[in-house]
Amino acid sequence: MRTTLNIDDELLKEAKIAAIRVGITLTEYIQRALRHECLERETKAAHRTWRMPTREGEPIPGFDWSWSMGKMVEFLEGPDARP
């Protein structure tokens, strides 16, 4: 798929040089970087550990461990938070 992006000039220059150094196209270099970033985020989210949510050492009223991860994050961190 073709798309248009606005990329900082210096960052693009660095990416072009890096792609040349490893012997791949700029497109392949950017695809690899995006895959790496997406995989890293998924890995971090999968390995996130949760402790019993408390306030001043007491369980938070209304919290339910049967909720989905997204619901837990929203409850604890607000509606704009992302898991």
PyMOL Python script that loads the backbone (N, CA, C, O; Angstrom):
from pymol import cmd

cmd.read_pdbstr("""\
ATOM      1  N   MET A   1       0.837  -1.172   0.000  1.00  0.00           N
ATOM      2  CA  MET A   1       0.000   0.000   0.000  1.00  0.00           C
ATOM      3  C   MET A   1       0.887   1.243   0.000  1.00  0.00           C
ATOM      4  O   MET A   1       1.888   1.306   0.714  1.00  0.00           O
ATOM      5  N   ARG A   2       0.523   2.180  -0.772  1.00  0.00           N
ATOM      6  CA  ARG A   2       1.272   3.441  -0.823  1.00  0.00           C
ATOM      7  C   ARG A   2       0.632   4.418   0.152  1.00  0.00           C
ATOM      8  O   ARG A   2      -0.586   4.443   0.328  1.00  0.00           O
ATOM      9  N   THR A   3       1.485   5.222   0.780  1.00  0.00           N
ATOM     10  CA  THR A   3       0.989   6.240   1.697  1.00  0.00           C
ATOM     11  C   THR A   3       1.959   7.409   1.723  1.00  0.00           C
ATOM     12  O   THR A   3       3.088   7.296   1.247  1.00  0.00           O
ATOM     13  N   THR A   4       1.529   8.505   2.266  1.00  0.00           N
ATOM     14  CA  THR A   4       2.369   9.686   2.380  1.00  0.00           C
ATOM     15  C   THR A   4       2.573   9.995   3.858  1.00  0.00           C
ATOM     16  O   THR A   4       1.616  10.022   4.633  1.00  0.00           O
ATOM     17  N   LEU A   5       3.815  10.225   4.240  1.00  0.00           N
ATOM     18  CA  LEU A   5       4.147  10.550   5.627  1.00  0.00           C
ATOM     19  C   LEU A   5       4.993  11.807   5.672  1.00  0.00           C
ATOM     20  O   LEU A   5       5.738  12.099   4.736  1.00  0.00           O
ATOM     21  N   ASN A   6       4.879  12.539   6.744  1.00  0.00           N
ATOM     22  CA  ASN A   6       5.773  13.665   6.994  1.00  0.00           C
ATOM     23  C   ASN A   6       6.821  13.188   7.987  1.00  0.00           C
ATOM     24  O   ASN A   6       6.495  12.871   9.131  1.00  0.00           O
ATOM     25  N   ILE A   7       8.075  13.136   7.558  1.00  0.00           N
ATOM     26  CA  ILE A   7       9.176  12.649   8.390  1.00  0.00           C
ATOM     27  C   ILE A   7      10.225  13.739   8.491  1.00  0.00           C
ATOM     28  O   ILE A   7      10.586  14.373   7.499  1.00  0.00           O
ATOM     29  N   ASP A   8      10.704  13.945   9.702  1.00  0.00           N
ATOM     30  CA  ASP A   8      11.761  14.923   9.934  1.00  0.00           C
ATOM     31  C   ASP A   8      12.925  14.678   8.969  1.00  0.00           C
ATOM     32  O   ASP A   8      13.344  13.536   8.778  1.00  0.00           O
ATOM     33  N   ASP A   9      13.443  15.743   8.364  1.00  0.00           N
ATOM     34  CA  ASP A   9      14.500  15.619   7.363  1.00  0.00           C
ATOM     35  C   ASP A   9      15.725  14.874   7.884  1.00  0.00           C
ATOM     36  O   ASP A   9      16.259  14.002   7.197  1.00  0.00           O
ATOM     37  N   GLU A  10      16.170  15.207   9.081  1.00  0.00           N
ATOM     38  CA  GLU A  10      17.358  14.548   9.642  1.00  0.00           C
ATOM     39  C   GLU A  10      17.101  13.072   9.919  1.00  0.00           C
ATOM     40  O   GLU A  10      17.963  12.227   9.677  1.00  0.00           O
ATOM     41  N   LEU A  11      15.912  12.768  10.425  1.00  0.00           N
ATOM     42  CA  LEU A  11      15.566  11.373  10.698  1.00  0.00           C
ATOM     43  C   LEU A  11      15.526  10.567   9.405  1.00  0.00           C
ATOM     44  O   LEU A  11      16.018   9.440   9.360  1.00  0.00           O
ATOM     45  N   LEU A  12      14.951  11.133   8.366  1.00  0.00           N
ATOM     46  CA  LEU A  12      14.893  10.448   7.076  1.00  0.00           C
ATOM     47  C   LEU A  12      16.296  10.221   6.519  1.00  0.00           C
ATOM     48  O   LEU A  12      16.589   9.156   5.975  1.00  0.00           O
ATOM     49  N   LYS A  13      17.146  11.207   6.655  1.00  0.00           N
ATOM     50  CA  LYS A  13      18.529  11.068   6.197  1.00  0.00           C
ATOM     51  C   LYS A  13      19.224   9.924   6.939  1.00  0.00           C
ATOM     52  O   LYS A  13      19.910   9.106   6.326  1.00  0.00           O
ATOM     53  N   GLU A  14      19.041   9.874   8.266  1.00  0.00           N
ATOM     54  CA  GLU A  14      19.642   8.794   9.059  1.00  0.00           C
ATOM     55  C   GLU A  14      19.105   7.432   8.625  1.00  0.00           C
ATOM     56  O   GLU A  14      19.854   6.459   8.532  1.00  0.00           O
ATOM     57  N   ALA A  15      17.803   7.374   8.361  1.00  0.00           N
ATOM     58  CA  ALA A  15      17.192   6.107   7.935  1.00  0.00           C
ATOM     59  C   ALA A  15      17.731   5.659   6.586  1.00  0.00           C
ATOM     60  O   ALA A  15      17.991   4.472   6.388  1.00  0.00           O
ATOM     61  N   LYS A  16      17.900   6.585   5.663  1.00  0.00           N
ATOM     62  CA  LYS A  16      18.448   6.254   4.346  1.00  0.00           C
ATOM     63  C   LYS A  16      19.869   5.705   4.471  1.00  0.00           C
ATOM     64  O   LYS A  16      20.215   4.708   3.838  1.00  0.00           O
ATOM     65  N   ILE A  17      20.681   6.360   5.289  1.00  0.00           N
ATOM     66  CA  ILE A  17      22.064   5.906   5.500  1.00  0.00           C
ATOM     67  C   ILE A  17      22.076   4.527   6.138  1.00  0.00           C
ATOM     68  O   ILE A  17      22.842   3.655   5.727  1.00  0.00           O
ATOM     69  N   ALA A  18      21.230   4.328   7.139  1.00  0.00           N
ATOM     70  CA  ALA A  18      21.171   3.030   7.811  1.00  0.00           C
ATOM     71  C   ALA A  18      20.733   1.933   6.846  1.00  0.00           C
ATOM     72  O   ALA A  18      21.278   0.830   6.880  1.00  0.00           O
ATOM     73  N   ALA A  19      19.760   2.220   5.990  1.00  0.00           N
ATOM     74  CA  ALA A  19      19.289   1.232   5.022  1.00  0.00           C
ATOM     75  C   ALA A  19      20.400   0.855   4.052  1.00  0.00           C
ATOM     76  O   ALA A  19      20.578  -0.319   3.727  1.00  0.00           O
ATOM     77  N   ILE A  20      21.135   1.842   3.598  1.00  0.00           N
ATOM     78  CA  ILE A  20      22.260   1.576   2.692  1.00  0.00           C
ATOM     79  C   ILE A  20      23.302   0.703   3.381  1.00  0.00           C
ATOM     80  O   ILE A  20      23.834  -0.229   2.778  1.00  0.00           O
ATOM     81  N   ARG A  21      23.593   1.006   4.645  1.00  0.00           N
ATOM     82  CA  ARG A  21      24.604   0.236   5.392  1.00  0.00           C
ATOM     83  C   ARG A  21      24.236  -1.241   5.525  1.00  0.00           C
ATOM     84  O   ARG A  21      25.108  -2.108   5.464  1.00  0.00           O
ATOM     85  N   VAL A  22      22.953  -1.523   5.706  1.00  0.00           N
ATOM     86  CA  VAL A  22      22.550  -2.930   5.845  1.00  0.00           C
ATOM     87  C   VAL A  22      22.137  -3.548   4.520  1.00  0.00           C
ATOM     88  O   VAL A  22      21.804  -4.732   4.461  1.00  0.00           O
ATOM     89  N   GLY A  23      22.156  -2.757   3.464  1.00  0.00           N
ATOM     90  CA  GLY A  23      21.912  -3.282   2.126  1.00  0.00           C
ATOM     91  C   GLY A  23      20.462  -3.557   1.791  1.00  0.00           C
ATOM     92  O   GLY A  23      20.160  -4.512   1.075  1.00  0.00           O
ATOM     93  N   ILE A  24      19.562  -2.730   2.300  1.00  0.00           N
ATOM     94  CA  ILE A  24      18.141  -2.895   1.990  1.00  0.00           C
ATOM     95  C   ILE A  24      17.582  -1.556   1.527  1.00  0.00           C
ATOM     96  O   ILE A  24      18.227  -0.516   1.657  1.00  0.00           O
ATOM     97  N   THR A  25      16.376  -1.605   0.988  1.00  0.00           N
ATOM     98  CA  THR A  25      15.736  -0.360   0.545  1.00  0.00           C
ATOM     99  C   THR A  25      15.234   0.425   1.754  1.00  0.00           C
ATOM    100  O   THR A  25      15.074  -0.120   2.846  1.00  0.00           O
ATOM    101  N   LEU A  26      14.994   1.692   1.539  1.00  0.00           N
ATOM    102  CA  LEU A  26      14.440   2.531   2.595  1.00  0.00           C
ATOM    103  C   LEU A  26      13.069   2.007   3.020  1.00  0.00           C
ATOM    104  O   LEU A  26      12.743   1.995   4.207  1.00  0.00           O
ATOM    105  N   THR A  27      12.271   1.575   2.048  1.00  0.00           N
ATOM    106  CA  THR A  27      10.951   1.012   2.367  1.00  0.00           C
ATOM    107  C   THR A  27      11.078  -0.172   3.308  1.00  0.00           C
ATOM    108  O   THR A  27      10.377  -0.241   4.318  1.00  0.00           O
ATOM    109  N   GLU A  28      11.971  -1.110   2.986  1.00  0.00           N
ATOM    110  CA  GLU A  28      12.166  -2.288   3.840  1.00  0.00           C
ATOM    111  C   GLU A  28      12.665  -1.868   5.225  1.00  0.00           C
ATOM    112  O   GLU A  28      12.238  -2.425   6.237  1.00  0.00           O
ATOM    113  N   TYR A  29      13.556  -0.900   5.264  1.00  0.00           N
ATOM    114  CA  TYR A  29      14.093  -0.431   6.545  1.00  0.00           C
ATOM    115  C   TYR A  29      12.969   0.136   7.425  1.00  0.00           C
ATOM    116  O   TYR A  29      12.889  -0.176   8.614  1.00  0.00           O
ATOM    117  N   ILE A  30      12.112   0.961   6.837  1.00  0.00           N
ATOM    118  CA  ILE A  30      11.011   1.553   7.599  1.00  0.00           C
ATOM    119  C   ILE A  30      10.007   0.487   8.020  1.00  0.00           C
ATOM    120  O   ILE A  30       9.485   0.544   9.133  1.00  0.00           O
ATOM    121  N   GLN A  31       9.724  -0.488   7.150  1.00  0.00           N
ATOM    122  CA  GLN A  31       8.809  -1.578   7.514  1.00  0.00           C
ATOM    123  C   GLN A  31       9.360  -2.378   8.690  1.00  0.00           C
ATOM    124  O   GLN A  31       8.620  -2.721   9.612  1.00  0.00           O
ATOM    125  N   ARG A  32      10.650  -2.674   8.658  1.00  0.00           N
ATOM    126  CA  ARG A  32      11.264  -3.407   9.769  1.00  0.00           C
ATOM    127  C   ARG A  32      11.182  -2.609  11.068  1.00  0.00           C
ATOM    128  O   ARG A  32      10.893  -3.163  12.129  1.00  0.00           O
ATOM    129  N   ALA A  33      11.437  -1.305  10.975  1.00  0.00           N
ATOM    130  CA  ALA A  33      11.377  -0.456  12.168  1.00  0.00           C
ATOM    131  C   ALA A  33       9.963  -0.418  12.742  1.00  0.00           C
ATOM    132  O   ALA A  33       9.785  -0.475  13.959  1.00  0.00           O
ATOM    133  N   LEU A  34       8.967  -0.324  11.880  1.00  0.00           N
ATOM    134  CA  LEU A  34       7.581  -0.314  12.345  1.00  0.00           C
ATOM    135  C   LEU A  34       7.196  -1.655  12.966  1.00  0.00           C
ATOM    136  O   LEU A  34       6.550  -1.698  14.013  1.00  0.00           O
ATOM    137  N   ARG A  35       7.598  -2.755  12.312  1.00  0.00           N
ATOM    138  CA  ARG A  35       7.301  -4.083  12.879  1.00  0.00           C
ATOM    139  C   ARG A  35       7.953  -4.237  14.248  1.00  0.00           C
ATOM    140  O   ARG A  35       7.335  -4.737  15.189  1.00  0.00           O
ATOM    141  N   HIS A  36       9.198  -3.806  14.349  1.00  0.00           N
ATOM    142  CA  HIS A  36       9.921  -3.903  15.622  1.00  0.00           C
ATOM    143  C   HIS A  36       9.201  -3.108  16.707  1.00  0.00           C
ATOM    144  O   HIS A  36       9.017  -3.604  17.819  1.00  0.00           O
ATOM    145  N   GLU A  37       8.798  -1.893  16.397  1.00  0.00           N
ATOM    146  CA  GLU A  37       8.106  -1.039  17.366  1.00  0.00           C
ATOM    147  C   GLU A  37       6.776  -1.650  17.780  1.00  0.00           C
ATOM    148  O   GLU A  37       6.446  -1.659  18.966  1.00  0.00           O
ATOM    149  N   CYS A  38       6.009  -2.158  16.829  1.00  0.00           N
ATOM    150  CA  CYS A  38       4.719  -2.775  17.145  1.00  0.00           C
ATOM    151  C   CYS A  38       4.905  -4.022  17.994  1.00  0.00           C
ATOM    152  O   CYS A  38       4.176  -4.221  18.965  1.00  0.00           O
ATOM    153  N   LEU A  39       5.858  -4.855  17.647  1.00  0.00           N
ATOM    154  CA  LEU A  39       6.122  -6.076  18.401  1.00  0.00           C
ATOM    155  C   LEU A  39       6.590  -5.749  19.816  1.00  0.00           C
ATOM    156  O   LEU A  39       6.186  -6.407  20.775  1.00  0.00           O
ATOM    157  N   GLU A  40       7.436  -4.740  19.944  1.00  0.00           N
ATOM    158  CA  GLU A  40       7.936  -4.342  21.263  1.00  0.00           C
ATOM    159  C   GLU A  40       6.786  -3.889  22.156  1.00  0.00           C
ATOM    160  O   GLU A  40       6.737  -4.247  23.332  1.00  0.00           O
ATOM    161  N   ARG A  41       5.874  -3.116  21.612  1.00  0.00           N
ATOM    162  CA  ARG A  41       4.711  -2.658  22.388  1.00  0.00           C
ATOM    163  C   ARG A  41       3.838  -3.835  22.805  1.00  0.00           C
ATOM    164  O   ARG A  41       3.375  -3.892  23.944  1.00  0.00           O
ATOM    165  N   GLU A  42       3.610  -4.776  21.887  1.00  0.00           N
ATOM    166  CA  GLU A  42       2.805  -5.958  22.217  1.00  0.00           C
ATOM    167  C   GLU A  42       3.473  -6.773  23.304  1.00  0.00           C
ATOM    168  O   GLU A  42       2.810  -7.251  24.225  1.00  0.00           O
ATOM    169  N   THR A  43       4.787  -6.934  23.202  1.00  0.00           N
ATOM    170  CA  THR A  43       5.537  -7.707  24.183  1.00  0.00           C
ATOM    171  C   THR A  43       5.472  -7.050  25.552  1.00  0.00           C
ATOM    172  O   THR A  43       5.256  -7.728  26.556  1.00  0.00           O
ATOM    173  N   LYS A  44       5.656  -5.742  25.600  1.00  0.00           N
ATOM    174  CA  LYS A  44       5.585  -5.036  26.873  1.00  0.00           C
ATOM    175  C   LYS A  44       4.190  -5.163  27.481  1.00  0.00           C
ATOM    176  O   LYS A  44       4.060  -5.384  28.685  1.00  0.00           O
ATOM    177  N   ALA A  45       3.157  -5.027  26.670  1.00  0.00           N
ATOM    178  CA  ALA A  45       1.792  -5.128  27.174  1.00  0.00           C
ATOM    179  C   ALA A  45       1.511  -6.535  27.692  1.00  0.00           C
ATOM    180  O   ALA A  45       0.830  -6.698  28.704  1.00  0.00           O
ATOM    181  N   ALA A  46       2.028  -7.549  27.008  1.00  0.00           N
ATOM    182  CA  ALA A  46       1.798  -8.935  27.415  1.00  0.00           C
ATOM    183  C   ALA A  46       2.523  -9.277  28.712  1.00  0.00           C
ATOM    184  O   ALA A  46       2.073 -10.142  29.463  1.00  0.00           O
ATOM    185  N   HIS A  47       3.634  -8.611  28.978  1.00  0.00           N
ATOM    186  CA  HIS A  47       4.419  -8.912  30.171  1.00  0.00           C
ATOM    187  C   HIS A  47       4.188  -7.941  31.318  1.00  0.00           C
ATOM    188  O   HIS A  47       4.878  -7.993  32.336  1.00  0.00           O
ATOM    189  N   ARG A  48       3.228  -7.069  31.150  1.00  0.00           N
ATOM    190  CA  ARG A  48       2.920  -6.113  32.203  1.00  0.00           C
ATOM    191  C   ARG A  48       2.370  -6.869  33.408  1.00  0.00           C
ATOM    192  O   ARG A  48       1.451  -7.677  33.271  1.00  0.00           O
ATOM    193  N   THR A  49       2.915  -6.614  34.555  1.00  0.00           N
ATOM    194  CA  THR A  49       2.420  -7.275  35.767  1.00  0.00           C
ATOM    195  C   THR A  49       1.525  -6.311  36.524  1.00  0.00           C
ATOM    196  O   THR A  49       1.745  -5.099  36.534  1.00  0.00           O
ATOM    197  N   TRP A  50       0.534  -6.868  37.141  1.00  0.00           N
ATOM    198  CA  TRP A  50      -0.419  -6.068  37.897  1.00  0.00           C
ATOM    199  C   TRP A  50      -0.408  -6.494  39.347  1.00  0.00           C
ATOM    200  O   TRP A  50      -0.435  -7.684  39.659  1.00  0.00           O
ATOM    201  N   ARG A  51      -0.368  -5.537  40.207  1.00  0.00           N
ATOM    202  CA  ARG A  51      -0.536  -5.789  41.634  1.00  0.00           C
ATOM    203  C   ARG A  51      -1.955  -5.367  42.003  1.00  0.00           C
ATOM    204  O   ARG A  51      -2.592  -4.592  41.291  1.00  0.00           O
ATOM    205  N   MET A  52      -2.424  -5.879  43.103  1.00  0.00           N
ATOM    206  CA  MET A  52      -3.751  -5.501  43.567  1.00  0.00           C
ATOM    207  C   MET A  52      -3.792  -3.986  43.713  1.00  0.00           C
ATOM    208  O   MET A  52      -3.011  -3.419  44.478  1.00  0.00           O
ATOM    209  N   PRO A  53      -4.684  -3.326  42.996  1.00  0.00           N
ATOM    210  CA  PRO A  53      -4.767  -1.878  43.110  1.00  0.00           C
ATOM    211  C   PRO A  53      -5.245  -1.468  44.495  1.00  0.00           C
ATOM    212  O   PRO A  53      -6.243  -1.977  45.005  1.00  0.00           O
ATOM    213  N   THR A  54      -4.525  -0.556  45.080  1.00  0.00           N
ATOM    214  CA  THR A  54      -4.874  -0.086  46.424  1.00  0.00           C
ATOM    215  C   THR A  54      -4.748   1.425  46.505  1.00  0.00           C
ATOM    216  O   THR A  54      -4.075   2.063  45.695  1.00  0.00           O
ATOM    217  N   ARG A  55      -5.404   1.966  47.491  1.00  0.00           N
ATOM    218  CA  ARG A  55      -5.237   3.367  47.879  1.00  0.00           C
ATOM    219  C   ARG A  55      -4.923   3.340  49.365  1.00  0.00           C
ATOM    220  O   ARG A  55      -5.720   2.887  50.187  1.00  0.00           O
ATOM    221  N   GLU A  56      -3.757   3.832  49.676  1.00  0.00           N
ATOM    222  CA  GLU A  56      -3.313   3.851  51.074  1.00  0.00           C
ATOM    223  C   GLU A  56      -3.396   2.464  51.705  1.00  0.00           C
ATOM    224  O   GLU A  56      -3.768   2.318  52.869  1.00  0.00           O
ATOM    225  N   GLY A  57      -3.044   1.448  50.917  1.00  0.00           N
ATOM    226  CA  GLY A  57      -2.992   0.082  51.425  1.00  0.00           C
ATOM    227  C   GLY A  57      -4.308  -0.665  51.454  1.00  0.00           C
ATOM    228  O   GLY A  57      -4.342  -1.840  51.820  1.00  0.00           O
ATOM    229  N   GLU A  58      -5.379  -0.016  51.082  1.00  0.00           N
ATOM    230  CA  GLU A  58      -6.696  -0.659  51.085  1.00  0.00           C
ATOM    231  C   GLU A  58      -7.151  -0.915  49.649  1.00  0.00           C
ATOM    232  O   GLU A  58      -6.883  -0.099  48.767  1.00  0.00           O
ATOM    233  N   PRO A  59      -7.843  -2.046  49.397  1.00  0.00           N
ATOM    234  CA  PRO A  59      -8.348  -2.304  48.043  1.00  0.00           C
ATOM    235  C   PRO A  59      -9.243  -1.159  47.562  1.00  0.00           C
ATOM    236  O   PRO A  59      -9.960  -0.549  48.356  1.00  0.00           O
ATOM    237  N   ILE A  60      -9.197  -0.877  46.280  1.00  0.00           N
ATOM    238  CA  ILE A  60     -10.013   0.190  45.712  1.00  0.00           C
ATOM    239  C   ILE A  60     -11.444  -0.319  45.542  1.00  0.00           C
ATOM    240  O   ILE A  60     -11.661  -1.327  44.870  1.00  0.00           O
ATOM    241  N   PRO A  61     -12.405   0.352  46.132  1.00  0.00           N
ATOM    242  CA  PRO A  61     -13.803  -0.081  45.993  1.00  0.00           C
ATOM    243  C   PRO A  61     -14.238  -0.063  44.524  1.00  0.00           C
ATOM    244  O   PRO A  61     -13.945   0.884  43.795  1.00  0.00           O
ATOM    245  N   GLY A  62     -14.924  -1.095  44.109  1.00  0.00           N
ATOM    246  CA  GLY A  62     -15.455  -1.159  42.758  1.00  0.00           C
ATOM    247  C   GLY A  62     -14.564  -1.862  41.749  1.00  0.00           C
ATOM    248  O   GLY A  62     -15.004  -2.159  40.638  1.00  0.00           O
ATOM    249  N   PHE A  63     -13.301  -2.135  42.122  1.00  0.00           N
ATOM    250  CA  PHE A  63     -12.394  -2.814  41.192  1.00  0.00           C
ATOM    251  C   PHE A  63     -12.764  -4.283  41.104  1.00  0.00           C
ATOM    252  O   PHE A  63     -13.076  -4.913  42.115  1.00  0.00           O
ATOM    253  N   ASP A  64     -12.727  -4.840  39.872  1.00  0.00           N
ATOM    254  CA  ASP A  64     -13.117  -6.239  39.663  1.00  0.00           C
ATOM    255  C   ASP A  64     -12.082  -6.940  38.787  1.00  0.00           C
ATOM    256  O   ASP A  64     -11.861  -6.526  37.649  1.00  0.00           O
ATOM    257  N   TRP A  65     -11.444  -7.991  39.296  1.00  0.00           N
ATOM    258  CA  TRP A  65     -10.403  -8.711  38.555  1.00  0.00           C
ATOM    259  C   TRP A  65     -10.953  -9.442  37.334  1.00  0.00           C
ATOM    260  O   TRP A  65     -10.170  -9.877  36.490  1.00  0.00           O
ATOM    261  N   SER A  66     -12.248  -9.591  37.212  1.00  0.00           N
ATOM    262  CA  SER A  66     -12.816 -10.277  36.044  1.00  0.00           C
ATOM    263  C   SER A  66     -12.922  -9.353  34.828  1.00  0.00           C
ATOM    264  O   SER A  66     -13.240  -9.810  33.730  1.00  0.00           O
ATOM    265  N   TRP A  67     -12.660  -8.063  35.015  1.00  0.00           N
ATOM    266  CA  TRP A  67     -12.699  -7.126  33.888  1.00  0.00           C
ATOM    267  C   TRP A  67     -11.602  -7.435  32.885  1.00  0.00           C
ATOM    268  O   TRP A  67     -10.605  -8.083  33.205  1.00  0.00           O
ATOM    269  N   SER A  68     -11.807  -6.958  31.663  1.00  0.00           N
ATOM    270  CA  SER A  68     -10.768  -7.047  30.640  1.00  0.00           C
ATOM    271  C   SER A  68      -9.632  -6.098  31.015  1.00  0.00           C
ATOM    272  O   SER A  68      -9.811  -5.194  31.832  1.00  0.00           O
ATOM    273  N   MET A  69      -8.460  -6.313  30.410  1.00  0.00           N
ATOM    274  CA  MET A  69      -7.306  -5.445  30.679  1.00  0.00           C
ATOM    275  C   MET A  69      -7.657  -3.991  30.369  1.00  0.00           C
ATOM    276  O   MET A  69      -7.321  -3.093  31.140  1.00  0.00           O
ATOM    277  N   GLY A  70      -8.327  -3.760  29.251  1.00  0.00           N
ATOM    278  CA  GLY A  70      -8.700  -2.399  28.876  1.00  0.00           C
ATOM    279  C   GLY A  70      -9.592  -1.738  29.917  1.00  0.00           C
ATOM    280  O   GLY A  70      -9.401  -0.567  30.248  1.00  0.00           O
ATOM    281  N   LYS A  71     -10.562  -2.477  30.432  1.00  0.00           N
ATOM    282  CA  LYS A  71     -11.468  -1.945  31.461  1.00  0.00           C
ATOM    283  C   LYS A  71     -10.694  -1.628  32.742  1.00  0.00           C
ATOM    284  O   LYS A  71     -10.949  -0.610  33.384  1.00  0.00           O
ATOM    285  N   MET A  72      -9.746  -2.501  33.116  1.00  0.00           N
ATOM    286  CA  MET A  72      -8.937  -2.255  34.316  1.00  0.00           C
ATOM    287  C   MET A  72      -8.126  -0.981  34.176  1.00  0.00           C
ATOM    288  O   MET A  72      -8.092  -0.149  35.082  1.00  0.00           O
ATOM    289  N   VAL A  73      -7.463  -0.834  33.015  1.00  0.00           N
ATOM    290  CA  VAL A  73      -6.642   0.356  32.782  1.00  0.00           C
ATOM    291  C   VAL A  73      -7.515   1.604  32.807  1.00  0.00           C
ATOM    292  O   VAL A  73      -7.144   2.610  33.412  1.00  0.00           O
ATOM    293  N   GLU A  74      -8.671   1.546  32.152  1.00  0.00           N
ATOM    294  CA  GLU A  74      -9.568   2.699  32.137  1.00  0.00           C
ATOM    295  C   GLU A  74     -10.013   3.061  33.550  1.00  0.00           C
ATOM    296  O   GLU A  74     -10.048   4.241  33.901  1.00  0.00           O
ATOM    297  N   PHE A  75     -10.350   2.070  34.359  1.00  0.00           N
ATOM    298  CA  PHE A  75     -10.797   2.303  35.727  1.00  0.00           C
ATOM    299  C   PHE A  75      -9.693   2.922  36.572  1.00  0.00           C
ATOM    300  O   PHE A  75      -9.938   3.848  37.346  1.00  0.00           O
ATOM    301  N   LEU A  76      -8.469   2.402  36.419  1.00  0.00           N
ATOM    302  CA  LEU A  76      -7.364   2.851  37.267  1.00  0.00           C
ATOM    303  C   LEU A  76      -6.692   4.132  36.778  1.00  0.00           C
ATOM    304  O   LEU A  76      -6.221   4.934  37.585  1.00  0.00           O
ATOM    305  N   GLU A  77      -6.645   4.329  35.456  1.00  0.00           N
ATOM    306  CA  GLU A  77      -5.872   5.438  34.915  1.00  0.00           C
ATOM    307  C   GLU A  77      -6.719   6.469  34.177  1.00  0.00           C
ATOM    308  O   GLU A  77      -6.190   7.495  33.748  1.00  0.00           O
ATOM    309  N   GLY A  78      -7.997   6.228  34.020  1.00  0.00           N
ATOM    310  CA  GLY A  78      -8.864   7.177  33.355  1.00  0.00           C
ATOM    311  C   GLY A  78      -9.229   6.731  31.955  1.00  0.00           C
ATOM    312  O   GLY A  78      -8.569   5.855  31.396  1.00  0.00           O
ATOM    313  N   PRO A  79     -10.267   7.315  31.379  1.00  0.00           N
ATOM    314  CA  PRO A  79     -10.780   6.885  30.079  1.00  0.00           C
ATOM    315  C   PRO A  79      -9.827   7.131  28.905  1.00  0.00           C
ATOM    316  O   PRO A  79      -9.983   6.505  27.857  1.00  0.00           O
ATOM    317  N   ASP A  80      -8.849   8.021  29.053  1.00  0.00           N
ATOM    318  CA  ASP A  80      -7.918   8.295  27.951  1.00  0.00           C
ATOM    319  C   ASP A  80      -6.696   7.394  27.983  1.00  0.00           C
ATOM    320  O   ASP A  80      -5.861   7.479  27.083  1.00  0.00           O
ATOM    321  N   ALA A  81      -6.558   6.527  28.995  1.00  0.00           N
ATOM    322  CA  ALA A  81      -5.415   5.632  29.115  1.00  0.00           C
ATOM    323  C   ALA A  81      -5.545   4.492  28.121  1.00  0.00           C
ATOM    324  O   ALA A  81      -6.648   4.102  27.738  1.00  0.00           O
ATOM    325  N   ARG A  82      -4.381   3.959  27.703  1.00  0.00           N
ATOM    326  CA  ARG A  82      -4.357   2.805  26.791  1.00  0.00           C
ATOM    327  C   ARG A  82      -3.582   1.687  27.431  1.00  0.00           C
ATOM    328  O   ARG A  82      -2.573   1.928  28.093  1.00  0.00           O
ATOM    329  N   PRO A  83      -4.048   0.434  27.241  1.00  0.00           N
ATOM    330  CA  PRO A  83      -3.273  -0.696  27.800  1.00  0.00           C
ATOM    331  C   PRO A  83      -1.999  -0.930  27.035  1.00  0.00           C
ATOM    332  O   PRO A  83      -1.235  -1.835  27.370  1.00  0.00           O
TER     333      PRO A  83
END
""", "prot")
cmd.dss("prot")
cmd.show_as("cartoon", "prot")
cmd.util.cbc("prot")
cmd.orient("prot")
